[in-house]
């Protein structure tokens, strides 16, 4: 593990940029970016276009290591290059941004009010490749829609995968998202916090994870997790909130930093000039970094 990356992940200023839309969410991301589905044919062209979008974001002068602590990559982005360098290498050695990798393969069918992760065949090999590429950590997402037995199933699986990641010398970002539209969001969050605290107690001495959580209904609700000795950092997802709302909610949760995707790229389009694009991205990064500094 890279000690400089560890130090930055633990206490560096800024936030984590989530640039990890995968197969299912890529057409939507491109559409928001101003590229309609009839502008490309097949997955290869689609992923070429999304890599161009991500390259434009990452190489922008606004995308800097002073305000952005880390960036989460999709596997295909990790395997590609930016300005002739592997993406993770470019992020760390050119931009001073800690690289993370999304490792989940999407969500399983809903059961007991939650969606665990689909099976991840070949995970050990992927983790080895990530480590060889200079990736610091991983991100893996589940979704909780209602309180109940599904909450524990999600947390159990998250820590099982997390231990597999830790065994490879990487730091997992455990992401049990609570759906912001849940009619029982606050109750689900109460169950989730209790399950996470128990899961953390089950980690071996010296092991640390990161947590990526939905912005809670109660301000500072996750303070015990922020202060937990086995938690390297708590980050928040935007979860469908627009950027202004997400930043307002984030600022009310002290010690939590952002890991936004849609809220980061809101307003960016392929049709913008470089000056327009960079100015829009700069404004977004400034707002999210400010909200992450509380």
Secondary structure, 3 states (H helix, E strand, C coil): CCHHHHHHHHHCCCEEEEECCCHHHHHHHHHHCCCCHHHCCHHHHHHHHHHHHHHHHHHCCCCCCCCEEEEEECHHHHCCEECCEEHHHHHHHCCCCEEEEECCCCECCCECCEECECCCCCHHHHHHHHHHCCCCEEEEEEEECCCCHHHHHHHHHHHHHHHHHHHCCCEEEEEEEECCCCCCHHHHHHHHHHHHHHHHHCCCCCCCEEEEEECCCCCCCCHHHHCCCCEEEEEEECCCCCHHHHHHHHHCCCCEEEEECHHHHCCCCCCCCHHHHHHHHHHHHHHHHHHHCC
